[in-house]
Amino acid sequence: MVKEIAGTVASRSRLFLHTSVFVLSLFLASRIFFHIYYHNSFSHISFRELLRIYTGGTYFDLSALAVQNVLFIIWMCIPVNPSWQKTHNRIGLLFFAVFNGLGLALNIFDIAFFDFSHKRLTAEIFHFGGAEDNFLALAPAFFKSYWYLIVVFIGFVLIIRYFSRRYIMNYRSVPHHHKLGWITGSILTLVLWMGLMLLNFRGWLALIPIDVTDAGKYATARNIPLVLNTPFTFAKSLGHHSMPQHHYFSDQEAAKHFSPYHNAVAGSHFNRKNVVVIALESFSKEFTALSGKQQSFTPFLDSLSKESLVFTQAWANGKQSIQGIPAILASVPSVMDGAFISSQYSGNDYRALASLLDAEQYYTAFFHGANNGSFNLDAFASQAGYHDYFGRKEYNNEADYDGNWGIWDEAFLQFAGKKMSGFPQPFHTAIFTLSSHHPFSVPQKYKAQFRGSDNPITKAVQYTDHSLRVFFNSIRNLPWFQNTIFVLTADHTGMSSDPFYSNLAGQYQIPVIIYDPSQQIKKEADTATLAQCDVMPTLLGLMGYQKPYFALGNNVKQRASFAVYYTNESYNMAQGDYLLSFNGYISLSLYNIRQDSLLQHNLLHGPRDTAGPAMEQTLKAYLQYYSGSIRANKMLYANSQAWPLKRGR
């Protein structure tokens, strides 16, 4: 019986191995065809980069292979009598040909769509429509223009047909004399291959399932479409909500209220200082002296604020780390369901702070002491243009592991400081702390020193603040310190039971501090409204950056500013003393948060509604640019005159 079990497993495994290799060959062939078709777009790629792209692309191909072939594998593992074998094979062939044919169709016909979107096709195609964009009406002209793709597709279909008839229709299970052994062998084969397909679907041993943003590990932003395949991006996007496309004004009218296109600061020169951006996990404004509360848990940060440009009205653009980090470092907030870097748009081409400074001959690095792969930040860092990523793996000393998330902040900040001392100047680094994340642990030796308050996060905030003090003391006398600008802010706010800091306004208020030891950036308490996505353009403005760029935030030293965040199906905009909520169609509420911090008196349409109409116009213009640029993958300054904003709502 053992021999029969082994024979059944081997027989079916040979079939599945043949079909898997064949499907991977189809993915490779379609990627090569895509590459050749758009060779001008990828002509800059070196041979080494090309190897990395094609190798990385295999992980995405394996994930798509798992989705396309799971039913085929399950069906072919069902034991049937020899008299039914031919019918059974025919149905299996149908599963194989239909699902892999559909995947191939997506890959081939996406070559045409790429002309327009410059990204791999997603389920967003189902949301194009309405009177202006009737896809069915455009289909005949579309296929007429790209008739040769139909020919190519038919050629691939014929290859699938030939393979299927040779390997699937001719498949014969091993002769069986023991029914139990035959059934056991079938079950073992199913378990084995379902396990392999699960690994393929997840991207093998990745910490979290592979996603579109992981393509950033293998290619720069503009080369990401070559890493991906369309069945993968399409399947992944089915689990995401497509962002609505807002249209309220003409392009000219929208530009009066907001523009993502930034130009050089007149009369300035670029000051090529080092730039260190520190994102502090869950550091609410509430925990600092900026809150005006009697007790602060950040004595070092408070002392640094007195020597810095500090923004007293700073806001987070989201409530998750994966929303805050791209907003700070790339000026791309997540004004949508979920986070930009885990959405179907994460493969878009954009220029983060690291990319812009890289073009100015900066060395760039990203530090985060968590497990590599946590939050997909290593993939984001690569896509954003950081040369190197330093995580728990690179730290390489488990003695400093906190038992939960990664390396204790004090130890990891010391590690970052030592690394930076060896970097060529100028450099830009991003450091993301972690110890103030739930479960809010502190090292044993500090438990008596940092006791916090009734809010359990505060003891961890005290510890991270202490870690910052140790970090700055260790680098203060180093040669590069005086030539460095430090930006300290939060990825998002922390938990709170305070009536204000737990409401719609207070739970988004964070510290933003820009510290220049040389005092070329003067210490000042600035009351301008500043959002996380304003950090990059404001910093570049202060440095006198001389090139145009795209950012979904404002340089608050040059423009009227505001903060936008999305929660509970509403878009919220803070500006000055006011907070406006808008559902995409109409305004829902307006509060004066200075006079009414608990948001009890809705001023909308009342006699004191003096700010609402103007704020709504600005918010509409922002949403129009935001949705239009992200959905169309036009997030570069070069797109400023290249496309109309009007599409959809």
C-alpha positions in Angstrom: 0.0 0.0 0.0 2.9 2.3 0.7 4.2 1.9 -2.8 0.7 2.8 -4.1 0.6 5.9 -2.0 4.0 7.0 -3.2 3.1 6.3 -6.8 -0.1 8.3 -6.5 1.7 11.3 -5.0 4.5 11.1 -7.6 2.2 10.8 -10.5 0.0 13.8 -9.7 3.0 15.8 -8.5 4.7 15.3 -11.9 1.5 16.7 -13.6 1.4 19.7 -11.3 5.1 20.4 -11.7 4.7 20.3 -15.5 1.7 22.6 -15.4 3.4 25.0 -13.0 6.6 25.3 -15.0 4.4 25.9 -18.1 2.4 28.7 -16.5 5.6 30.3 -15.2 6.9 30.2 -18.7 3.7 32.0 -19.9 4.3 34.7 -17.3 7.9 35.1 -18.3 7.0 35.2 -22.0 4.4 37.9 -21.4 6.8 39.9 -19.3 9.4 39.8 -22.0 6.8 40.8 -24.6 5.7 43.7 -22.3 9.4 44.7 -21.9 10.1 44.6 -25.7 6.9 46.6 -26.4 7.9 49.3 -24.0 11.6 49.1 -24.5 12.0 52.8 -24.7 10.5 53.2 -21.2 12.9 50.7 -19.8 16.0 51.4 -21.9 17.8 52.9 -18.9 17.9 49.6 -17.0 21.3 48.0 -16.5 21.8 44.2 -16.8 22.2 43.9 -13.1 19.0 45.7 -12.5 17.3 43.6 -15.1 18.3 40.4 -13.4 16.9 41.8 -10.1 13.6 42.8 -11.8 13.0 39.5 -13.5 14.0 37.5 -10.4 11.7 39.6 -8.2 8.9 39.3 -10.7 9.0 35.5 -10.2 7.6 35.9 -6.7 4.6 37.8 -8.1 4.2 35.3 -10.9 4.1 32.4 -8.3 1.5 34.3 -6.3 -0.7 34.7 -9.4 -0.1 31.1 -10.4 -1.5 29.9 -7.1 -4.7 31.9 -7.6 -5.2 30.7 -11.2 -4.5 27.0 -10.5 -6.0 26.2 -7.1 -9.2 24.8 -8.5 -7.3 22.8 -11.1 -5.1 21.2 -8.5 -8.1 20.4 -6.2 -10.0 18.9 -9.0 -7.2 16.7 -10.3 -6.5 15.4 -6.7 -10.0 13.9 -6.6 -9.7 10.1 -7.0 -11.9 8.7 -9.8 -12.4 5.3 -11.4 -10.5 4.7 -14.6 -13.8 4.7 -16.6 -14.3 8.3 -15.6 -10.7 9.4 -16.1 -11.2 11.0 -19.6 -14.2 13.1 -18.4 -12.4 14.0 -15.2 -9.3 15.1 -17.2 -11.5 17.1 -19.6 -13.0 19.1 -16.7 -9.6 19.6 -15.2 -8.4 20.9 -18.6 -11.3 23.3 -18.6 -10.3 24.7 -15.2 -6.6 25.0 -16.3 -7.3 26.6 -19.7 -10.0 29.0 -18.6 -8.3 30.5 -15.5 -4.8 30.6 -17.0 -6.2 31.9 -20.3 -7.9 34.7 -18.3 -4.6 35.5 -16.6 -2.8 35.6 -19.9 -5.5 37.8 -21.4 -5.0 40.3 -18.6 -1.2 40.4 -19.1 -1.5 40.7 -22.9 -4.3 43.3 -23.2 -2.9 45.3 -20.3 -0.1 46.2 -22.7 -2.6 48.5 -24.4 -4.0 50.0 -21.1 -0.4 50.7 -19.9 -0.2 53.3 -22.7 -2.8 55.4 -20.7 -2.2 54.6 -17.1 1.5 53.8 -16.9 0.7 51.2 -14.3 -0.6 47.6 -14.2 -4.3 47.2 -14.6 -6.4 46.8 -11.5 -10.0 46.3 -10.6 -10.4 50.0 -10.9 -11.2 49.4 -14.6 -14.7 48.4 -13.3 -15.1 51.9 -11.8 -14.4 53.7 -15.0 -17.7 54.6 -16.6 -20.6 57.0 -16.8 -21.6 59.1 -19.7 -18.0 60.3 -20.5 -16.3 57.0 -20.3 -18.5 54.2 -21.6 -16.0 51.4 -21.9 -18.3 49.2 -24.0 -18.7 52.0 -26.5 -15.0 52.5 -26.7 -14.2 48.8 -27.0 -14.5 48.5 -30.8 -12.1 51.3 -31.4 -9.8 50.0 -28.8 -9.5 46.5 -30.3 -9.1 48.1 -33.8 -6.1 50.0 -32.6 -4.6 47.0 -30.9 -5.6 44.2 -33.2 -2.2 42.7 -33.1 -2.6 42.0 -29.4 -5.5 39.8 -30.3 -3.3 37.9 -32.7 -0.6 37.4 -30.0 -3.2 36.3 -27.5 -4.6 33.7 -29.9 -1.1 32.4 -30.5 -0.7 31.9 -26.7 -4.1 30.2 -26.5 -3.0 27.7 -29.2 0.1 27.0 -27.1 -2.1 26.4 -24.0 -4.4 24.1 -26.0 -1.4 22.1 -27.3 0.1 21.7 -23.8 -3.3 20.9 -22.1 -4.1 18.2 -24.6 -0.7 16.6 -24.3 -0.2 16.7 -20.5 -3.7 16.9 -19.0 -5.9 14.9 -21.4 -3.2 12.2 -21.5 -2.8 12.0 -17.7 -3.5 8.6 -16.2 -3.4 7.9 -12.5 -1.3 4.9 -11.4 -3.1 1.6 -11.4 -4.5 0.9 -7.9 -5.2 -2.3 -6.1 -5.7 -0.9 -2.6 -8.5 1.7 -2.5 -7.3 3.1 0.8 -3.8 3.6 -0.5 -5.1 5.3 -3.6 -7.3 7.7 -1.6 -4.6 8.3 1.0 -2.1 9.2 -1.8 -4.7 11.6 -3.3 -5.2 13.4 0.1 -1.4 13.6 0.7 -0.9 15.1 -2.8 -3.7 17.7 -2.1 -2.2 18.7 1.2 1.3 18.9 -0.3 0.3 21.0 -3.2 -2.1 23.2 -1.3 0.7 24.0 1.1 3.0 24.9 -1.9 0.3 27.0 -3.4 -0.3 28.8 -0.1 3.5 29.6 0.1 3.4 30.8 -3.5 0.4 33.0 -2.8 2.1 34.6 0.3 5.4 35.2 -1.5 6.9 32.2 0.3 8.4 33.0 3.7 7.5 36.7 3.8 6.4 38.1 7.2 3.1 39.2 5.6 1.5 38.2 2.3 3.2 39.7 -0.8 1.5 42.9 -2.0 2.0 45.4 -4.8 4.2 47.6 -2.7 6.7 44.7 -2.4 7.7 45.4 -6.0 9.7 48.3 -4.6 12.2 45.9 -3.2 13.2 44.9 -6.8 13.0 48.1 -8.8 12.7 51.9 -8.6 9.3 53.4 -8.9 9.3 53.8 -12.7 10.4 50.2 -13.3 7.8 48.6 -11.0 5.4 47.7 -13.8 8.1 45.4 -15.2 8.3 43.5 -11.9 4.6 43.0 -11.5 2.1 41.0 -13.6 -1.5 42.1 -14.3 -3.3 39.0 -12.8 -1.5 39.8 -9.5 -2.4 43.5 -9.4 -5.9 42.8 -10.6 -6.5 40.0 -7.9 -5.0 42.2 -5.2 -7.1 45.2 -6.1 -10.3 43.1 -5.8 -9.7 43.3 -2.0 -9.4 47.0 -2.1 -11.9 49.8 -2.5 -11.2 51.9 -5.5 -10.8 55.5 -4.6 -13.6 57.7 -5.9 -12.5 60.3 -8.5 -13.7 63.7 -7.5 -14.4 66.4 -10.0 -15.9 69.7 -8.9 -14.1 72.5 -11.0 -12.4 73.2 -14.2 -8.6 72.7 -13.9 -8.1 76.4 -13.9 -10.6 77.0 -11.1 -9.2 74.1 -9.0 -5.7 75.6 -9.3 -6.8 78.8 -7.6 -7.4 76.8 -4.4 -4.7 74.2 -4.4 -1.9 72.9 -6.7 0.5 69.9 -6.1 3.1 71.5 -8.4 5.9 73.3 -6.5 8.5 75.6 -7.9 11.9 76.8 -6.6 11.8 79.4 -3.9 12.7 82.7 -5.5 15.9 84.4 -4.5 17.2 81.4 -2.5 20.0 78.9 -3.0 20.0 75.2 -2.0 21.6 74.6 1.3 22.9 71.0 1.1 22.7 70.1 4.8 22.2 66.6 6.1 18.6 65.8 6.9 17.5 63.5 9.6 13.7 62.8 9.9 12.6 61.0 13.1 9.1 59.6 13.1 8.1 58.9 16.7 5.7 56.0 17.2 2.3 57.2 18.5 3.6 60.6 19.9 0.5 62.7 20.3 0.7 66.4 20.9 -1.2 65.6 24.1 1.9 64.0 25.6 4.1 67.1 25.1 4.3 70.6 26.6 2.6 71.8 23.4 -0.7 70.5 24.7 -0.7 73.1 27.5 -1.4 70.4 30.0 0.1 70.5 33.5 2.1 67.3 32.9 4.3 66.5 30.0 5.9 63.2 29.3 8.5 64.4 27.0 11.0 66.7 28.9 13.7 66.3 26.3 11.5 67.0 23.3 10.1 70.0 25.1 13.6 71.4 25.7 14.5 70.8 22.0 11.3 72.6 20.9 12.6 75.8 22.6 15.6 75.8 20.3 13.6 74.8 17.1 11.0 75.9 14.6 8.0 74.2 16.1 4.6 74.0 14.6 2.0 74.4 17.3 -1.0 73.4 15.0 0.3 70.3 13.4 -1.9 67.4 12.3 -1.5 63.8 11.3 -3.0 62.7 7.9 -4.1 59.3 9.3 -4.2 56.9 12.2 -1.8 54.2 11.1 1.9 54.0 10.7 1.6 53.0 7.0 -0.4 56.1 6.5 1.8 58.5 8.4 5.2 57.5 7.1 4.5 58.1 3.3 2.8 61.4 4.2 5.9 62.6 6.0 8.6 61.3 3.7 6.8 61.5 0.3 4.0 64.0 0.8 1.5 61.3 -0.1 -1.2 61.2 2.5 -3.8 58.4 2.6 -7.0 60.3 2.1 -8.9 57.1 1.3 -10.0 53.8 2.7 -6.8 52.2 4.0 -3.3 53.3 3.3 -1.8 54.4 0.0 1.2 52.0 0.3 -1.1 49.0 0.7 -3.6 50.1 -1.9 -3.9 49.3 -5.6 -2.1 52.6 -6.3 1.1 51.8 -4.3 3.0 51.0 -7.5 2.5 54.6 -8.8 5.5 56.6 -9.9 6.3 59.4 -7.4 9.3 61.2 -6.0 9.7 61.1 -2.2 12.1 63.2 -0.2 14.8 60.6 -0.6 14.4 60.5 -4.4 14.7 64.3 -4.7 17.7 64.5 -2.4 19.3 61.5 -4.2 19.3 63.6 -7.3 21.3 66.2 -5.3 24.0 63.5 -4.6 22.7 62.7 -1.1 23.3 59.3 0.4 20.0 58.0 1.9 19.0 55.4 4.5 15.9 54.2 6.3 16.1 52.9 9.9 13.4 51.0 11.7 14.2 48.5 14.5 11.3 46.1 13.8 11.4 42.8 11.9 12.3 43.4 8.3 9.1 43.5 6.4 7.1 45.0 9.2 4.4 47.3 7.7 6.1 46.7 4.3 8.3 49.6 5.2 11.4 48.1 3.7 9.5 47.9 0.3 8.2 51.4 0.7 11.7 52.7 1.6 13.2 51.1 -1.5 10.4 52.5 -3.7 10.8 55.9 -2.1 14.5 56.0 -3.1 16.4 55.1 0.1 19.7 53.4 -0.8 19.8 51.2 2.3 17.4 49.9 4.9 18.5 49.1 8.5 16.1 46.9 10.5 16.3 44.3 13.3 18.1 42.0 10.9 20.9 44.5 10.2 21.1 45.5 13.9 22.1 41.8 14.5 22.0 41.7 18.3 19.1 39.9 19.8 20.1 40.9 23.3 18.4 44.2 22.6 15.1 42.7 21.3 12.1 43.9 23.2 10.2 40.6 22.9 7.4 42.2 20.9 8.2 44.5 18.0 11.9 44.8 17.6 15.0 46.6 19.1 14.6 48.9 22.0 14.6 52.6 20.9 17.6 53.6 23.0 19.8 50.9 21.6 18.6 51.3 18.0 19.0 55.1 18.0 22.5 54.6 19.2 23.0 52.2 16.3 21.6 54.7 13.9 23.9 57.5 15.2 27.0 55.3 14.8 25.9 54.3 11.3 25.4 57.9 10.3 28.8 58.9 11.4 30.2 56.6 8.7 27.9 57.9 5.9 29.2 60.2 3.2 27.8 63.8 3.4 25.4 65.1 2.6 23.1 62.4 3.8 19.4 62.0 4.5 18.1 59.4 6.9 14.6 58.5 8.1 14.4 56.9 11.6 11.1 55.4 12.8 11.0 54.4 16.5 8.9 51.6 17.9 9.0 51.3 21.7 5.9 53.4 22.2 3.8 50.9 20.3 1.4 48.6 22.1 2.1 46.8 24.5 4.1 49.9 25.6 7.0 48.0 27.2 10.0 49.6 28.7 13.3 47.9 29.5 13.5 46.3 33.0 16.1 48.7 34.2 13.8 51.7 33.5 10.5 50.4 34.9 10.9 52.3 38.2 12.0 55.5 36.4 9.3 55.7 33.8 5.9 55.1 35.4 3.8 57.2 33.2 0.2 57.8 34.1 -3.2 56.0 34.0 -2.7 56.0 30.2 -0.3 53.0 29.7 1.3 54.5 26.6 2.8 57.4 28.6 5.5 55.3 30.3 6.7 54.1 26.8 6.6 57.7 25.6 8.8 58.7 28.5 11.3 56.0 27.6 11.4 57.0 23.9 11.9 60.6 25.0 14.8 59.5 27.2 16.2 57.5 24.2 16.1 60.7 22.1 18.1 62.5 24.8 20.7 59.8 24.9 20.8 59.9 21.1 21.3 63.6 20.8 23.9 63.7 23.5 25.9 61.0 21.7 26.0 62.9 18.4 26.1 66.5 19.6 29.8 66.8 19.4 30.3 64.9 16.1 31.6 66.8 13.1 28.4 66.4 11.0 25.9 67.5 13.8 26.1 71.2 13.2 25.5 70.7 9.5 22.3 68.7 10.0 18.6 69.6 10.1 16.5 67.4 12.4 12.8 66.9 11.8 10.9 65.2 14.7 7.3 64.3 14.4 4.9 61.4 14.9 3.6 58.7 12.6 0.2 59.1 14.2 -1.3 59.8 17.6 -1.6 57.4 20.5 -4.4 56.2 22.7 -6.2 58.8 24.9 -9.1 59.1 27.2 -8.9 62.9 27.2 -12.2 64.3 25.9 -10.4 66.5 23.4 -7.5 64.3 22.4 -9.9 61.4 21.7 -12.3 63.4 19.5 -12.3 64.0 15.8 -10.0 67.0 16.1 -7.6 66.1 19.0 -6.9 62.6 17.9 -5.0 63.9 14.9 -2.9 66.6 16.6 0.9 65.8 16.7 4.2 67.6 17.3 6.3 68.8 14.4 9.7 70.2 15.3 12.5 71.3 12.9 15.8 71.7 14.8 18.8 73.3 13.1 21.8 73.3 15.5 23.4 76.1 13.5 20.2 78.2 13.9 20.1 79.0 10.1 16.5 77.9 10.5 15.5 80.2 13.3 13.7 79.0 16.4 10.1 80.0 16.3 6.6 78.9 17.4 4.7 78.9 14.1 0.9 78.8 14.4 0.3 77.8 10.7 -1.8 74.7 10.2 0.6 72.0 9.1 -0.2 68.4 8.1 2.3 65.5 7.8 2.2 65.8 4.0 3.4 69.5 4.4 6.6 68.4 6.1 8.5 67.6 2.9 7.6 70.7 0.9 8.1 73.0 3.9 11.5 71.4 4.6 12.6 71.7 1.0 11.5 75.3 1.0 13.5 76.1 4.2 16.5 74.4 2.5 16.1 76.6 -0.7 15.5 73.6 -2.9 15.8 74.8 -6.5 13.9 72.3 -8.6 10.2 71.8 -9.3 8.5 68.8 -7.8 5.1 67.3 -7.1 3.7 67.1 -3.5 0.3 66.6 -2.1 1.1 69.0 0.6 2.0 72.7 1.0 5.1 74.7 1.9 3.4 76.4 4.8 5.9 79.2 4.7 4.7 80.2 1.2 1.1 79.1 0.9 -2.1 79.1 2.9 -2.1 75.7 4.5 -4.6 73.2 5.8 -4.7 69.5 6.9 -6.9 66.8 5.4 -7.6 63.4 6.7 -10.2 60.7 6.0 -12.2 58.7 8.6 -15.6 57.2 8.8 -16.4 57.8 5.2 -15.8 61.6 5.6 -13.1 64.0 4.5 -12.0 66.3 7.3 -10.2 69.5 6.8 -8.5 71.6 9.6 -7.6 75.2 8.8 -6.8 77.8 11.5 -9.5 77.5 14.2 -11.9 75.5 12.1 -12.6 71.8 11.3 -14.9 71.0 8.4 -16.3 67.5 7.6 -17.4 66.7 4.1 -18.7 63.5 2.6 -17.6 64.1 -1.0 -20.9 65.7 -1.9 -21.9 68.1 0.9 -20.4 69.5 4.0 -21.6 67.7 7.2 -20.2 69.9 10.0 -18.1 72.9 10.9 -16.6 73.5 14.3 -14.5 76.3 15.8 -12.1 74.0 17.7 -10.5 76.9 19.6 -13.8 78.0 21.1 -15.5 74.6 21.0 -12.8 72.0 21.6 -15.3 69.3 22.4 -17.1 69.8 19.0 -20.6 70.4 20.5 -21.8 73.3 18.3 -22.1 72.7 14.6 -21.7 76.1 12.9 -22.6 74.9 9.4 -25.1 77.1 7.7 -25.6 79.1 10.9 -25.0 82.9 11.4 -21.5 82.2 12.5 -20.6 80.1 9.4 -18.1 82.4 8.0 -15.3 79.9 7.1 -17.3 76.9 5.8 -17.9 77.9 2.1 -14.3 78.9 1.5 -13.0 75.8 3.2 -15.3 73.6 1.2 -14.0 75.0 -2.0 -10.4 74.4 -1.0 -11.2 70.9 0.2 -12.9 70.1 -3.1 -10.0 71.3 -5.1 -7.6 69.3 -3.0 -9.7 66.1 -3.4 -9.9 66.8 -7.2 -6.1 66.9 -7.5 -5.6 64.1 -5.0 -7.9 61.6 -6.6 -7.1 62.6 -10.2 -3.3 62.4 -9.8 -3.3 59.1 -7.9 -5.9 57.3 -10.0 -4.2 58.4 -13.2 -0.7 57.7 -11.9 0.4 61.3 -12.6 2.3 62.2 -9.5 5.3 63.9 -11.1 5.9 67.6 -11.8 6.2 66.6 -15.5 2.5 65.8 -15.5 1.6 69.4 -14.6 0.4 70.3 -18.1 -0.1 66.7 -19.4 -3.6 65.8 -18.4 -7.0 67.1 -17.6 -8.4 66.5 -14.1 -12.0 66.1 -15.2 -13.2 62.5 -14.9 -16.1 61.2 -12.9 -17.6 63.0 -10.0 
